[in-house]
Amino acid sequence: MTFDEIIAKRRSIRKFKKDPIKSEDIEAILDAGNKAPSAKNLQQWRFYVYQGEAKDKLVKFILDEFDKISNKPGVSKYARYSFQIMDEAPVAILVYSAQVMEHPARPDIQSVSAAIQNMLLKAQELGIGSLWICDVLYFDETIMKHVGAEMPLLAAISLGYANESPASRTRLTVDDVTTWFE
Ligand SMILES: Cc1cc2nc3c(=O)[nH]c(=O)nc-3n(C[C@H](O)[C@H](O)[C@H](O)COP(=O)(O)O)c2cc1C
């Protein structure tokens, strides 16, 4: 697959097969994340990787905790769907920032986001489907306390073999999003 094909064919996958992913593929995905650029080269990303029983227990906790807050104002009831997807996928990765940079533009979040995107693209190259999930942020502190992580949770990633082939989602054109100066 060419680089352009990897970018063009990546989709958010929301139906996964149960088949496990080989350890070397998970390691290659983590390695791609770890090669991202980062603010001040601080490499702020930290990955907690869950598979098997550990993943099942984590997702059960997340689903149970979500049910306690799902009626609160500002919480989307559709978030539960994200956690059901996490339940289906064989691998869940919780992604943290090890160093909060206090500028409103949060360079640490930008660094971690670059790592996540590298991971999704590497997964695509390996034929592995992925979903970037921020719905965990509705109760990030509860999850952090549960897993014993003393740094902010920024996202979760589900990985697994896709059980669907979604069409490309609508996109603005490059002209829509670009202002040129000469
Ligand atoms: C920061 C971020 C957070 C996201 N959070 C969720 C989520 O919680 N649940 C979900 O189903 N999709 C989530 N997505 C996936 C987006 O919905 C998806 O990327 C978008 O609709 C475009 O579709 P595509 O990835 O197939 O191109 C997230 C994507 C990003 C970049």
The ligand as an ORCA input file, in Angstrom:
! r2SCAN-3c Opt
* xyz 0 1
  C     -10.229     13.637     18.633
  C     -11.189     12.595     18.098
  C     -12.116     12.021     18.949
  C     -13.008     11.053     18.459
  N     -13.859     10.437     19.362
  C     -14.701      9.485     18.900
  C     -15.537      8.778     19.806
  O     -15.499      8.990     21.021
  N     -16.375      7.842     19.289
  C     -16.421      7.554     17.956
  O     -17.206      6.674     17.558
  N     -15.620      8.193     17.063
  C     -14.757      9.134     17.508
  N     -13.903      9.750     16.637
  C     -13.908      9.377     15.212
  C     -14.564     10.465     14.346
  O     -15.955     10.432     14.506
  C     -14.145     10.223     12.872
  O     -12.756     10.382     12.755
  C     -14.837     11.194     11.912
  O     -16.223     11.002     11.910
  C     -14.332     11.033     10.458
  O     -14.467      9.687     10.036
  P     -13.206      8.844      9.535
  O     -12.261      8.691     10.703
  O     -13.750      7.504      9.091
  O     -12.566      9.593      8.408
  C     -12.983     10.688     17.096
  C     -12.030     11.267     16.250
  C     -11.125     12.192     16.743
  C     -10.055     12.765     15.836
*
